[in-house]
Amino acid sequence: MIITVFILALLLLGYSIPMRNWFARWGTTSEERSMKMAGDALIAHPTDVSTGAVTIDAPPEDIWPWLIQLGSKRGGFYSYDWLDRLFRFLDRPSATQIIPEFQHLAVGDSIDWGPDKLVVAYLDPNRALAFRYNARGMEWVWQFQLSPVDHRHTRLVDRGTERIPHTLLWWIAMRLMEPAAFIMTRRMMLGVKQRAETLRRSKVLSTKLIGKNGN
C-alpha cells in the first residue's frame, strides 16, 4: 500500500511540473503571460492562473462575433462537440455561422454553461470579454483579449483564473480537471481561429467579386 501511494505521488509530481507548465502557457509569449487583462482584478489572490494564445489571420472584428455568441443554446463552444454534448454542455453542434440574435451581450447578462451560468463581468467590443462563475465553492474568471498584430493578424489570448479552497480534495480535483480543461479550451481557440479565418476569406472574396463586377 505504501509503495503504491509512493508511486502515485511520483507520477503526480512528474505530471505537475512539466505538464502543468505547458497547460498554463500554451502558445503564449512571456509578455502575454505577465500582461494585465481586464478580468484579472475580479479575483483577489487566485490559486491558479493559466493563459493560452493563438495568432489568427483576421482582424478583431472578424473574431469578436464568434466570442460574443459563446454558450449553450447559443453558438456553442467550438471545441469537441461530441464531448460537450456527452457531458450536457451543449444541446446542438457549435455554430459555423454568425447568429444575429446572439450578437448582443452586456455586463450582467448570463449565458448557459451546461447546467450552470456564466455572468458577463467585462465587455469591450472587439477588444476584451470576461465571464465570471462563483458557485460550488469555486470562483472562476474566463476571459479573452484581442490584440492586433498588424492590419491582418490578431492575437487571441485566453486566460482562466480561479480561486478554490485550500484543501487536499480540491487540489486533487483540480489536477484531475486540468488536462481535460486544457484540451477543450485549446480546441475551442483553434475552432474560433478556423471560423474567423473562414469569415475573413469570404469577405475578401466577396470584395474581389464586387470589384470585378463593377469593372
GUKOLRO-29779 format. One record per residue: residue in one letter; x, y, z of N, C-alpha, C in turn. Coordinates in pm, whole numbers, padded with zeros to 5 digits, always signed. Example, Ala and Ser with C-alpha at 12.3 -4.5 7.8 and 13.67 -1.06 7.14 Angstrom:
BEGIN
A+01319-00569+00780+01230-00450+00780+01320-00330+00780S+01285-00225+00708+01367-00106+00714+01290+00003+00787
This chain:
BEGIN
M+00082-00120+00000+00000+00000+00000+00086+00126+00000I+00189+00125+00084+00278+00241+00093+00351+00261-00039I+00393+00148-00101+00465+00156-00228+00373+00213-00337T+00247+00170-00336+00150+00219-00434+00131+00369-00421V+00113+00415-00298+00096+00558-00273+00219+00636-00317F+00337+00580-00290+00462+00645-00327+00474+00659-00479I+00438+00551-00553+00444+00555-00699+00345+00656-00755L+00223+00656-00700+00123+00752-00746+00168+00895-00720A+00232+00918-00605+00282+01052-00572+00389+01095-00671L+00479+01002-00710+00582+01034-00806+00524+01067-00942L+00423+00988-00984+00358+01013-01113+00290+01148-01114L+00221+01180-01003+00152+01308-00993+00251+01423-00995L+00364+01404-00926+00467+01508-00924+00525+01527-01064G+00548+01414-01135+00601+01423-01270+00506+01495-01363Y+00375+01472-01345+00276+01544-01425+00273+01691-01386S+00278+01718-01256+00255+01853-01207+00357+01952-01260I+00481+01912-01270+00585+02010-01306+00587+02042-01455P+00618+01944-01545+00627+01982-01688+00493+02004-01755M+00397+01916-01729+00270+01924-01800+00189+02045-01758R+00183+02073-01630+00105+02188-01584+00164+02318-01637N+00296+02324-01647+00358+02444-01702+00316+02464-01848W+00309+02354-01923+00267+02363-02063+00121+02403-02073F+00037+02340-01991-00105+02375-01991-00126+02523-01962A-00046+02577-01870-00068+02713-01821-00013+02821-01912R+00058+02781-02020+00121+02885-02103+00118+02853-02252W+00032+02762-02293+00030+02716-02433+00018+02834-02530G+00112+02840-02624+00106+02937-02733+00140+03080-02696T+00173+03108-02570+00190+03246-02526+00336+03291-02530T+00352+03422-02530+00483+03484-02509+00493+03521-02362S+00613+03553-02317+00631+03593-02177+00554+03722-02148E+00545+03811-02248+00472+03935-02229+00323+03908-02211E+00269+03813-02286+00127+03781-02274+00095+03716-02140R+00187+03636-02090+00163+03571-01960+00165+03671-01846S+00244+03775-01859+00258+03870-01749+00168+03993-01764M+00107+04012-01881+00029+04134-01902-00100+04133-01819K-00145+04253-01786-00272+04269-01715-00387+04258-01813M-00488+04181-01775-00608+04170-01856-00727+04224-01778A-00831+04258-01850-00944+04330-01789-01007+04257-01672G-01011+04124-01678-01078+04049-01573-00989+04005-01458D-00861+04041-01463-00768+03995-01359-00808+04041-01220A-00862+04162-01210-00893+04218-01079-01018+04158-01016L-01089+04074-01089-01215+04019-01038-01194+03913-00931I-01075+03853-00928-01043+03754-00825-00914+03796-00756A-00926+03825-00628-00807+03860-00550-00739+03732-00502H-00608+03727-00511-00529+03613-00464-00575+03481-00524P-00571+03467-00657-00613+03342-00719-00520+03226-00683T-00574+03106-00686-00492+02988-00659-00428+02934-00787D-00491+02959-00902-00438+02911-01029-00468+03012-01140V-00371+03027-01230-00389+03112-01348-00328+03041-01467S-00401+03032-01576-00347+02974-01699-00380+03067-01816T-00285+03081-01907-00302+03170-02022-00264+03096-02149G-00347+03109-02252-00318+03049-02381-00336+03153-02490A-00275+03130-02605-00286+03228-02712-00266+03162-02848V-00324+03226-02949-00309+03179-03086-00316+03300-03179T-00241+03295-03289-00246+03401-03389-00353+03366-03493I-00438+03463-03522-00546+03443-03617-00526+03537-03736D-00540+03481-03854-00524+03560-03977-00656+03630-04007A-00689+03725-03921-00814+03802-03935-00808+03918-03836P-00877+04028-03864-00882+04141-03771-00980+04112-03658P-00975+04189-03550-01065+04166-03435-01212+04161-03470E-01256+04243-03566-01400+04246-03599-01450+04117-03663D-01358+04032-03711-01399+03903-03765-01389+03791-03661I-01331+03822-03547-01317+03725-03438-01423+03748-03331W-01450+03872-03302-01543+03910-03195-01680+03843-03206P-01743+03836-03324-01877+03775-03331-01882+03632-03280W-01772+03559-03297-01769+03420-03250-01760+03414-03098L-01689+03507-03038-01677+03511-02892-01808+03554-02828I-01874+03653-02885-01993+03710-02824-02112+03613-02828Q-02106+03513-02916-02218+03418-02922-02186+03284-02853L-02077+03282-02776-02044+03163-02698-02159+03123-02606G-02171+02994-02579-02266+02948-02478-02355+02834-02523S-02403+02759-02427-02503+02656-02456-02630+02725-02505K-02700+02660-02597-02823+02713-02656-02796+02845-02729R-02669+02868-02762-02630+02986-02840-02541+02936-02954G-02419+02989-02964-02331+02945-03071-02247+02824-03039G-02253+02781-02912-02173+02666-02871-02036+02708-02819F-01942+02612-02817-01809+02640-02764-01697+02608-02862Y-01730+02564-02985-01633+02543-03093-01523+02444-03057S-01550+02355-02964-01449+02260-02920-01485+02121-02973Y-01464+02018-02894-01504+01884-02933-01651+01868-02898D-01737+01894-02994-01881+01897-02968-01933+01765-02911W-01877+01654-02956-01929+01526-02907-01905+01510-02757L-01794+01566-02707-01768+01562-02563-01857+01662-02489D-01869+01781-02544-01955+01881-02481-02099+01832-02474R-02143+01763-02577-02280+01712-02578-02293+01591-02484L-02189+01510-02477-02191+01395-02387-02208+01437-02242F-02140+01546-02204-02148+01595-02067-02250+01707-02051R-02336+01723-02153-02450+01813-02149-02413+01960-02135F-02299+01995-02193-02264+02136-02203-02323+02198-02329L-02362+02113-02423-02423+02159-02547-02547+02077-02577D-02644+02141-02643-02763+02070-02686-02769+02060-02839R-02664+02112-02906-02660+02114-03052-02515+02135-03095P-02483+02109-03221-02345+02134-03267-02311+02283-03259S-02184+02313-03241-02139+02452-03239-02163+02517-03375A-02195+02644-03372-02228+02717-03495-02107+02732-03586T-02135+02730-03713-02033+02760-03814-02068+02890-03887Q-02174+02955-03841-02217+03083-03896-02240+03181-03781I-02228+03308-03811-02262+03410-03711-02414+03415-03697I-02460+03412-03573-02603+03410-03546-02645+03548-03496P-02720+03625-03576-02752+03765-03541-02817+03782-03404E-02906+03692-03364-02977+03710-03236-02888+03690-03114F-02767+03638-03135-02675+03619-03023-02556+03714-03030Q-02572+03825-03097-02464+03922-03112-02476+04038-03014H-02560+04022-02914-02580+04132-02818-02565+04080-02675L-02461+04126-02609-02437+04094-02468-02402+04222-02395A-02433+04226-02267-02398+04340-02183-02350+04288-02048V-02274+04370-01979-02228+04333-01845-02350+04303-01757G-02345+04191-01689-02457+04148-01606-02542+04040-01671D-02534+04028-01804-02604+03920-01872-02538+03786-01836S-02612+03679-01855-02557+03546-01829-02577+03457-01951I-02489+03361-01966-02501+03261-02071-02500+03124-02005D-02562+03027-02071-02563+02891-02019-02427+02825-02042W-02379+02760-01939-02255+02682-01944-02289+02544-01890G-02349+02463-01976-02403+02337-01930-02515+02363-01830P-02510+02299-01713-02614+02320-01612-02598+02450-01533D-02487+02519-01552-02456+02639-01475-02466+02764-01563K-02435+02878-01502-02439+03007-01571-02304+03077-01559L-02265+03143-01667-02151+03233-01665-02205+03374-01681V-02160+03465-01596-02207+03604-01598-02104+03692-01668V-02151+03776-01756-02062+03870-01824-02016+03974-01722A-01885+03975-01695-01830+04066-01596-01760+04186-01658Y-01717+04171-01783-01649+04282-01852-01669+04261-02002L-01692+04372-02073-01712+04364-02217-01666+04494-02282D-01573+04481-02374-01524+04593-02453-01521+04545-02598P-01621+04581-02680-01635+04524-02814-01507+04524-02895N-01480+04410-02957-01363+04387-03042-01231+04392-02966R-01239+04395-02832-01115+04402-02755-01109+04300-02641A-01210+04296-02556-01200+04210-02438-01337+04165-02389L-01340+04042-02336-01463+03983-02284-01426+03895-02165A-01499+03909-02055-01472+03828-01936-01601+03774-01878F-01601+03645-01849-01713+03579-01782-01671+03542-01640R-01771+03542-01550-01742+03508-01411-01835+03396-01363Y-01777+03306-01283-01852+03195-01224-01819+03191-01076N-01921+03181-00994-01900+03175-00849-02005+03082-00789A-01969+02958-00772-02062+02858-00718-01984+02734-00678R-02047+02649-00599-01988+02520-00559-01852+02535-00493G-01830+02648-00428-01705+02670-00357-01590+02718-00443M-01619+02750-00568-01514+02790-00662-01546+02924-00727E-01444+03008-00740-01454+03132-00817-01369+03115-00943W-01425+03155-01056-01353+03138-01182-01385+03254-01274V-01282+03308-01337-01298+03410-01441-01236+03356-01568W-01316+03358-01675-01272+03311-01807-01278+03432-01899Q-01162+03472-01951-01159+03596-02028-01078+03583-02156F-01109+03674-02248-01045+03677-02379-01001+03819-02411Q-00889+03830-02479-00842+03961-02526-00798+03948-02670L-00835+04046-02751-00796+04052-02891-00692+04163-02908S-00572+04124-02948-00462+04221-02963-00413+04219-03108P-00442+04325-03185-00396+04330-03325-00244+04325-03334V-00197+04245-03427-00053+04237-03455-00020+04334-03568D-00103+04334-03672-00095+04427-03783-00235+04439-03842H-00249+04492-03961-00382+04512-04018-00453+04381-04050R-00378+04272-04051-00433+04143-04094-00437+04037-03985H-00346+04043-03890-00334+03938-03789-00369+03987-03649T-00426+03896-03570-00467+03928-03432-00426+03814-03339R-00383+03851-03221-00356+03751-03117-00482+03736-03031L-00533+03614-03023-00642+03582-02932-00580+03523-02806V-00597+03594-02695-00541+03549-02568-00655+03507-02476D-00642+03389-02421-00742+03332-02331-00677+03316-02193R-00751+03354-02089-00697+03336-01954-00805+03283-01861G-00769+03179-01787-00858+03126-01684-00796+03150-01547T-00871+03213-01460-00822+03244-01325-00921+03187-01225E-00873+03113-01128-00965+03056-01030-00911+03066-00888R-01005+03061-00796-00969+03053-00654-01053+02941-00594I-00986+02845-00535-01054+02731-00475-01013+02719-00328P-01088+02646-00248-01049+02625-00108-00915+02552-00098H-00839+02585+00005-00708+02523+00024-00724+02390+00098T-00778+02293+00025-00795+02159+00082-00735+02057-00013L-00697+01941+00040-00639+01836-00041-00738+01786-00146L-00865+01774-00108-00966+01726-00201-00979+01817-00322W-00984+01948-00298-00994+02043-00408-00867+02040-00494W-00752+02027-00429-00625+02024-00503-00624+01905-00598I-00664+01788-00550-00668+01668-00634-00769+01686-00747A-00886+01741-00714-00990+01762-00815-00940+01851-00928M-00870+01958-00895-00819+02049-00997-00713+01982-01083R-00626+01900-01022-00525+01830-01101-00589+01733-01199L-00701+01674-01160-00771+01582-01249-00843+01656-01361M-00894+01776-01331-00970+01852-01431-00881+01925-01531E-00760+01959-01491-00674+02043-01574-00648+01987-01714P-00613+01858-01730-00588+01809-01866-00710+01823-01957A-00827+01786-01906-00949+01796-01987-00980+01941-02021A-00964+02031-01923-00991+02172-01946-00896+02228-02052F-00770+02188-02045-00672+02236-02144-00707+02186-02284I-00738+02058-02296-00769+02000-02426-00891+02069-02489M-00995+02091-02409-01117+02152-02461-01097+02299-02494T-01023+02371-02409-01001+02514-02433-00911+02536-02554R-00808+02456-02567-00718+02467-02683-00797+02443-02812R-00881+02340-02811-00961+02311-02930-01059+02424-02959M-01113+02485-02854-01205+02597-02873-01135+02714-02941M-01014+02747-02896-00940+02858-02955-00908+02830-03102L-00873+02707-03132-00847+02672-03272-00977+02674-03352G-01088+02641-03286-01217+02649-03353-01255+02792-03385V-01228+02885-03295-01251+03026-03322-01161+03073-03435K-01035+03032-03430-00940+03069-03536-00990+03024-03673Q-01033+02898-03683-01082+02845-03810-01202+02923-03861R-01295+02951-03773-01417+03022-03814-01388+03166-03854A-01304+03233-03777-01272+03373-03808-01196+03385-03939E-01103+03294-03962-01026+03299-04087-01114+03265-04208T-01209+03175-04189-01303+03144-04297-01390+03266-04328L-01436+03334-04222-01516+03455-04241-01435+03561-04313R-01310+03578-04274-01224+03678-04338-01205+03648-04486R-01180+03522-04518-01160+03484-04659-01286+03509-04741S-01401+03479-04682-01526+03501-04756-01548+03650-04782K-01511+03736-04689-01524+03879-04709-01430+03928-04819V-01308+03879-04816-01210+03919-04917-01257+03875-05055L-01309+03752-05064-01358+03701-05192-01477+03783-05241S-01567+03817-05151-01683+03897-05190-01641+04034-05242T-01542+04093-05176-01492+04224-05220-01432+04215-05359K-01355+04108-05385-01296+04090-05516-01401+04071-05624L-01506+03993-05593-01611+03968-05690-01688+04096-05721I-01713+04175-05616-01782+04303-05638-01699+04395-05725G-01567+04394-05697-01476+04476-05777-01475+04435-05923K-01475+04306-05949-01475+04257-06087-01606+04292-06157N-01717+04275-06086-01846+04308-06144-01859+04457-06172G-01795+04536-06087-01801+04680-06105-01723+04726-06226N-01618+04648-06257-01538+04682-06375-01605+04628-06503
